[in-house]
Each structure stands twice: as structure tokens, then as C-alpha cells.
Amino acid sequence: MRTTLRSGFVALTVLIAVGTTPTLRATSETVQGELARARAATALYHDVEQALADGYIDFGTTPSEGEGIEYVNLGLVDCSLDAERPEALRYVESGHGLRLVAVEYAIPMACTSEPPEDFLEGAGDWEPEPGVPVWSMLVPIWSGSSLDLGDR
């Protein structure tokens, strides 16, 4: 079943390639506010058990995505995007279990033929999944990046 789920996720999202470190560019005040709300809304997912309870499924690691462990909520992959409800969560192994480092947004290309560049503009890059009709953007809001979100 895990292979089937992983295949489904790969068909739905795009993640940053191995060896790249996501960096957040300067963003507008409006986007900064949206990202701050995203952090507030996803803070409870530092407890991976809460992510599971809320419908995120453990897809494990994907070699092409480095050491990140993906948890995906397939019910959120639709034609809408909400900064406070990311389609996927990325964790890394730490000395105390899993540590949340990023959120990921995904939208099927059937919903939009162009990447939704106006959603969280400047927070990351939308990328297509080769051979899969999906746009995806990884935003490392929990990785200790240089993104200024005010009080953390």
C-alpha cells in the first residue's frame, strides 16, 4: 500500500531536487503575513501524530528529494490553495524523532495551465513534476531559513 500511496503522491506533487537547499526570497508584507499564518496553523504538526490524525499520510522518504520524509493530505490536493492548509508536510529525522521543516503546496495542472505565481509570491518556486500534471512549491517555514516572519 505504501508504494501505491507514494506513487499517488508523486503524481500529485513536485519537490525540490536532491542537493538543492530551498531559500526564501524577499516577499511582500502581505505574503509575510500569509506565511506567518501558515506557521501558526501548522505549529501543531510539530507533533507528527497530530498530522496523522488530521489526514496526512506518511509517504516516507523519496531518494530524489533528499532525506525529507513526506506526509501528504490527498484530500487537500484540489483546485484551491490555502496558505494555512498545505497539501504536504516535510519532516527530517532529528535526535528527538521527526522535526517539521517545511510545508508544500500543490495544485493539479488541470486547474491552472500556468503555475499560480500570485499565491505566496516570492516564497518559493513553483515547479512541474516531470510527466505528471501538477504544480508544487516547497516553503521551508520551519527550517530556520532567513525568512523574516516576526516573532517565532
JOMODA-V445603 format. One record per backbone hydrogen bond with DSSP energy under -1.0 kcal/mol. NH is the residue of the N-H (numbers start at 1). CO is the residue of the C=O. Records with the same first field share a line. If there is no record, write none. Layout:
NH=CO  CO
This chain:
5=1
6=2
7=3
8=4
9=5
10=6
11=7
12=9
13=9
20=17
32=28
33=29
34=30
35=31
36=32
37=33
38=34
39=35
40=36
41=37
42=38
45=42
46=43
47=44
50=47
51=47
52=48
53=49
54=50
55=52
56=51
57=72
59=70
65=62
66=63
69=91
70=60
71=89
72=57
73=87
76=73
77=74
78=76
85=82
88=104
89=71
90=102
91=69
92=99
94=97
97=94
99=92
101=90
102=90
103=139
104=88
105=137
107=135
109=133
111=108
117=115
119=116
123=120
127=136
129=134
132=129
134=132
135=107
136=127
137=105
139=103
141=139
142=101
143=140
